Amino acid sequence: MNIYGKYAPMLDNLLNKMLDRFEQLNKDYETTHHERLYEHLRGRVKSEASMEDKCRRKNLPLTPESALRSNRDSVGLRVVCNFIDDIYTCIDYIKSWDDVSVYREKDYITNAKPNGYRSYHMILDVTVPDEDVHGNTPGHYFVEIQLRTIAMDTWASLEHEMKYKHQIKNPEMIGRELKRVADELASCDVSMQTIRQLIREED
């Protein structure tokens, strides 16, 4: 039995809808500003196995209610931008969409995690024409969005590899190095932003 139940097809539809919307946003932004708002866009529906594992870890029953309401990351997108300012511009656009409300947001760019992790996280409540797990039509589904610069995304990939690779000989030393590099990358992101601003002021 699929943990998403009869709502599984809706998740694929929702993912495609959100991917299309972000791609259109990038096209419109490029037409107006002659530059891209973001460089990379990735999306996924969390696999049944991963969702079941998450429910077990949280002692939740393996039901669509747990998968779609207690957990809020069945559909996830990652938006990777060149500059920090582009992330906040993207957030402003997201907040302007009529059928989307922000359920929760966490700014790990302004307030990085202790290990150096930086990213902007949003949980969106998206209205869709289909039925949701509570029987409402139009329905409501959660979508998780992560927004990062290229530097943040590269760092997060390394940190993720360390987290899931269990045979690491010097985890403390690697953790310290990751934190040091995170601080350097953060400084570079700010410097790049400043340089872009200076170039624009020259125009």
N, C-alpha and C positions, 0 to 999 in steps of 0.2 A: 504493500500500500504506500503510495507516494505521500510523504509528509505534507506536501502542499495540497493534496486532494484535488478536487475539481478546479481549484484556482491556479494550478500550474500553468496552463496556457496563457492566463492573464498576465503572469509575471514576464513571460517572453514578450508579449505585446507591449507591456509597460516599459521594459528595457528598450525596445526598439523605438518607442515613442520618445523616450528621453534622449536617446542617442541622436535621433533625427532633430530634436529641438536644439541640442547643443551644436550640432553641425550647422544648422541654419543660422544660429546665433553667430557662429564664427564667420560664415559667409557674409552675413549682413554687416558685421563689424568691419570685416576686411574691405567691403565695398565703400563704407563710409570713411574709415580711418586709414586705409591703405596698409594695414598690418593686421596680423592674426591676433586674436584675443588669447588663444591658447595654441600649444604645439601638438599635444597628444591627448587623445580621448580613449579611454578603455571602459568597458562595462561588462558585467556578468550577472547571471542569476546564480545565487549560491546553490551548490549541488545539494541534492537530497541528503547524501551521506554527511556532508559538512554541517548542514542544518540539524540533522539528527544528533550528531556529536555535540553540537553547541547546546541543544536542548538537554541532553543527558548531563553535561557539565553543570548546567543551571538547575538540574532536578525538575525539569519541565516535562509534562506529558508529550508524547510524540504525536501532536495534532496540528492541523492547519492553524488553529488559534494561537498555539505557541509559536509556530514558524512565522506567522504573518503579523501578529500583534505584540506578543511578549518580546520577540526579537524583531529588530527593525532594519535588518540588513539583507533581506532576501534578494533585493535588487540593489546593486552597487555600481557607482560610476566613479572614475578617477579622472580629473581634469588637470593636465600638467601645463603650466604656463612658463613663459620666459622670465617674467618679472613679478615681484611681489605685488605691485600696484594692479597688475592684470588680474590677480586672484580676487582682489576686493572689487574690481570693476565687474568681474564675472558674478560675484555674490550679489551685487546690486541688481543685475539683470535677473538672476534667479528669483530674487524677492519681489520682482515686478510682475511675475507670471500669475495670471488670474486664477489658474486651477491648482496652484501650489501654495502651501503655507509651511513655514518653518516650525517643525516640532521641537527641534533642539539644535544648537550649534555650539561648537567649541573651537576657540582660536588658539591652536598650538603653535602659531607663528609668533604672535605677540608674547605668548606664555608657553615656551617650549617645555616638553616633558623633561624630568630630571636626567634622562639618558641622552637628551639632545634631539629627540624626535620633534619635527616641526611639520605642521600640516593644518589645514582648516577643514573641520568636519561639520557636515550638516546632515540632519535627518529631516527629510521633506515628507509632508503629508500631501499626496497627490490625488486629486479627484479624477476618477475614471468613469466612463459610461456604464461599466459592467458592475455586477454584484460583488460585494466584498465578503469577508469571512463572517461578518455580523449580519449578512443578509440585506444590507443597504444597497439601493440603486438610485442615483449613482453611488459608486463605492469609493472607499479610501484605502490607499496602499502606501506603505512607507518605502522611501528610496534613500539610501545612504550615498552622500557625495563627499569625496575627498578632493581638495584642491591643493596643489603643490607647485613649487617651481621645479625645474629640471634637477637642480642641485638637491633639493629636499627628496625628490623621488629616487634619485640614485642612492642617497644615504639610506633611505627607508628599505630599499631592496637589499642592501648589505646587512642591515640590522635584522631584517626578516630572515635572511639566510643563516645568520648566527643563532637566532632564536630556535630555528627548527633543525639545526645540525647539532646533534647531541654529543658528538665525539670531538669537542673542541678542547685543546690542551691548555690554553691560557685564556679562559673566558674573561677574567678580571682585567688582564692587560688589554685584550681586544676591546672590551667595554670602555676602558679609559681612552683608547685610541679613537674609538667611534665618537665618543663625547667631544674629544679635542677637534676632530675633523668636522663634527656638526657645528661647533662654534666658528670654525674657520669658514665653512660654507655659508653660514648665516651672515658673517661679515662680508663675504663676497657678494651675496645676494643684495645686501644693502648698498654696497659700493656700485654694483652694476646699475641699480635703480637710480642712484645719484648721478652717475655718468650719463644715463639716458636723459635725465631731467636737464642736465647741463647742455647736452646736444640740442634738445628741443628749445631751450631758451635762446640758443644762438640763431634759430630760424627767424 
